[in-house]
Every structure is written in structure tokens, then in C-alpha cells.
Amino acid sequence: MFSLGPSSEPPAQSAEAASCPTPEACAAQLKKMVSDPKRDWIGQPQSPDDYANGTRLFAYRALRKKLTCNELKGAIEDTKAAASLLQSPRHERARALTTTVARELRTEQDRRCKPRT
């Protein structure tokens, strides 16, 4: 996993967490997400530990300029969900990354998409 802070708890056992147990696996997961033309993973709920590994957030950052307006909207909603789940002190760095990525996504949305309602 991307190291976003110390953890005293075992990692989550979801499919995404299980597929990303090492930095190399996270990098492979990131590459797969970025190259996925369907992008159906956007906005799909995750556990706090899955968000905390940062893979999805880095994918949003990498794809920011390529996302459609609807995808940007889903990504922004997803970062809001992540922020609400990342309340543990051990998720502090992931929460900071979430805030940064959400701001970047909103800036891109404001630049290219109709006004939000």
C-alpha cells in the first residue's frame, strides 16, 4: 500500500485492499484504473482503509483533465465520502490528500463544466 501513515490495525480485507497489499501492487492497481476506459470504479464506495491507501485518489489526480463532467461529479462525491470516513488519527495524511484532490477536481469541474447545482 502507499504509506500514508502508521496503522495499529490490520488492513481491510476488501477485494480492493486485498489486491493492493504492497507498493508494487498499488502501482499496478493505479495503472489499471487509469487505463480503464469504462472508469466504472468512479464513485464506488470503499472502506476507510481502501481510501487510505491512496490508489483511487492518485487515479483521480492522474485522470482529472480527462474525466467527463459526470465523472468529475462522481469523483467529487467520492472524495466527500472518503473525507467523512477518514476520521481516525491514523488517516490524517490520507484525509489531507483527499482534501487536496477534491479541490483539484472542483477546480477542473469549474473550468470545464456547467455551473454546479
Secondary structure, DSSP 8 states (H G I E B T S, - for coil): ----S--SS----SHHHHT-SSHHHHHHHHHHHHH-SS-TTTT----HHHHHT-HHHHHHHHHTTT--HHHHHHHHHHHHHHHHH--SGGGHHHHHHHHHHHHHHHHHHHHHS----
